[in-house]
Amino acid sequence: MNLTITQVSEKYNITPDTLRYFELGKFKIVGPFKDIENSGVILAQVENRKEMEKIISEDAFYLNGADYELHEFDPKLIAKNIKLP
């Protein structure tokens, strides 16, 4: 994704912090739910839960009262075209 922060923010309602973590490779997939207003999902790959909690605590939506659910999972099947470190 080679868009400026302004374009991404206006078009997708993505905060500059979210874009930064996406560009750093911490966030792998980001987007809104189609069936639930004002909510979405972030698939992240971070070192540990504490790092993700820190990222969330700095998020503009969180600072303005958004609720987050944080779930860890252990992938069992990964498509060949998805690259992992």
C-alpha positions, -999 to +999 in steps of 0.1 A: +000+000+000+017+032-011-008+058+000-001+088+021-015+089+057-041+115+047-054+094+019-056+062+040-072+081+069-098+098+049-107+068+027-105+040+052-107+057+087-073+042+096-053+061+121-017+072+115-006+048+143-024+019+126-007+027+093+027+030+111+024-005+126+012-019+093+043-004+075+065-018+103+051-052+096+035-056+130+000-055+115-006-079+087-042-074+078-064-044+088-099-036+079-135-029+090-162-056+095-188-055+068-216-063+091-208-044+123-206-006+122-176+012+137-156-019+142-130-040+125-102-065+128-064-063+130-044-094+124-011-087+141+022-104+145+040-091+176+065-105+201+040-110+229+007-100+244+024-071+264+036-055+231+001-057+216-014-042+248+010-013+245+002-007+209-036-007+217-030+017+246-015+042+223-043+040+196-064+071+190-096+051+190-087+035+223-079+069+238-113+081+227-132+053+244-131+024+219-133-011+233-109-038+222-110-076+224-075-091+222-073-128+213-042-149+207-043-179+184-021-207+172-024-211+134-026-247+122-029-241+085-012-213+066-015-207+028+017-211+008+014-175-005+015-161+031+051-154+041+061-157+078+094-147+093 
